[in-house]
Amino acid sequence: MTKELLKIGPIVWTIKRAYIQDMGATFFNQSEITIKEGLERQIFEETLLHEILEIAFIQSGHADKRDEGLIDAIAYALLDIGIVNLGEF
């Protein structure tokens, strides 16, 4: 298991890679994002950005507008046009 740190708003989140069932999971009480171990690089980056976007929706008070398909679409678009570079994680 590896750990990295990422600041989203005022909160520092721990990013872990671990053997979990889902592709990714966010644990708000621990400020932790867990991504499934062994994913290909592109899948890892999309999954991490997906979790980051979910955090942004929730922390900005828009949890009711959070939609998995919408979040995936935004993540794919941001990665595809190079706005987000997650190569350091």
N, C-alpha and C positions, 0 to 999 in steps of 0.2 A: 504494500500500500504506500502510495506517495502522497505528499501534502504540498499544497501551494497556498498562497494568500492572495486575495483579491478584494479591493475596496470598492463597495457599491454604495454610493451615498455616504453616510457617516459610519457605516458598519464595515468592519473587516471580516471577510468570509474565508473560511478554510475550504480549500478544494481538495477532495480526496478521491483517489481511484481505488475501488474495492470491488470484490466479487459480490454483486447484488443482482436481484432478479430484474429490476427495471433498468432502463438505459441511464436514467439519472433521477436523483431525488434531492429535495431541498429540505433541510431541517432548520426552521427558523429559531427554535429555542437554543440551538447550539451555534447558530450562524455558520452552517456547514452545507456545502454542496458536495454530493457524492456522485461520481460518475462510474459507470460499470467498467471494470478492469478489462483490458484486452480489446477495446474497440479500435477499429482503424482510425487513423488520424482525422480524416474528414468527418467521420461519424462522431468522434470525441468532441471536435470543435463545435459541431452543430448542436450536440446535446448540451454542452456547457453553455453555449449562447442561449439555448432554449430555457435553461434553468435561470440564467441571469435575467432574461426578459420576464419570466414569471415573477421573480423577485421585484423587478421594477413595477410591474402591474400592481402587485400587492402593496408594496411600500408607498406607492403614489395614491393609494385609496381606490384603485380600479379593479379590485379582485373580482367584482361582479362582471366585468367585461373580459375577463381572462378566458380565452378559448384556445384549446390545444392546436387546432388547425391554423388559427391566426398567428399564434406564437411561432409555429413552425415556418409559416410563410415569411414572417419578418426575419427570422433567423437565417433562412436560406438566402433571402435577398441581401441581407447585410454581409453575409460571408461571400456571396457570389460577386458582388461589386467591390469587394475589398475594403469596405468601410471598417470592418472589425478584423483585427489580426490577433488570433489567439495562439500564435505559434510559440509564445513563451511558456505556455502551460503544458 
